[in-house]
Amino acid sequence: MLRRVKDAGLRNVRLYQGDARDLLAALPLESLDRVFILFPDPWPKKRHHKRRIVCRETLDILAGLMRGGAELRLATDHMDYAAWILEHLRIHPGFEWLARGPADWRSRPEDWPPTRYEAKALAQDRPPVYLRYRRRP
Ligand SMILES: C[S@@+](CC[C@H](N)C(=O)[O-])C[C@H]1O[C@@H](n2cnc3c(N)ncnc32)[C@H](O)[C@@H]1O
């Protein structure tokens, strides 16, 4: 990652090697325009669901950090987790799902970066879902 940042001459990238939730606690309120959570660990066993990063507590923190109109973008190839994400965001008052039809969640928008895990899922015939939410003003 560091080599790629250097080779591309990027000067606006910061990396944090640790639990992303600790970083969230240090960010100013209403400072984010876009947040990506790409292929988060699905923790498939029911007794481990409490470890999923998409939960009411994380969504509350993100809602506070995102500006009105900011986008939360999530991808997963795990359909049980997809249903979990949809339900947690449906009941959260701070977010609105932007999909108007199946094409909106079945294909990755152009301005959404591909990832290694996405390539692996596609190669193994597990098409991901791409979910875009807007922070309500
Ligand atoms: C299934 S991989 C997906 C990696 C990458 N986003 C991709 O799409 O190729 C999930 C990643 O999330 C990381 N992860 C899980 N919980 C995390 C947390 N609380 N903070 C930071 N990273 C976390 C794991 O270490 C792992 O690298």
The ligand as an ORCA input file, in Angstrom:
! r2SCAN-3c Opt
* xyz 0 1
  C     -12.948    -10.122      4.068
  S     -11.613     -8.979      4.276
  C     -11.909     -7.747      3.026
  C     -10.661     -6.942      2.725
  C     -10.828     -5.810      1.687
  N     -11.767     -4.787      2.171
  C     -11.290     -6.345      0.354
  O     -12.471     -6.098     -0.020
  O     -10.487     -7.007     -0.341
  C     -12.081     -8.148      5.785
  C     -10.953     -7.277      6.343
  O     -11.461     -6.430      7.374
  C     -10.474     -6.310      8.377
  N     -11.149     -5.887      9.614
  C     -12.093     -6.552     10.296
  N     -12.503     -5.838     11.368
  C     -11.798     -4.692     11.360
  C     -11.740     -3.548     12.191
  N     -12.508     -3.450     13.279
  N     -10.879     -2.553     11.870
  C     -10.114     -2.632     10.793
  N     -10.108     -3.691      9.942
  C     -10.931     -4.711     10.234
  C      -9.839     -7.675      8.428
  O      -8.541     -7.633      8.964
  C      -9.794     -8.056      6.931
  O      -8.605     -7.598      6.348
*
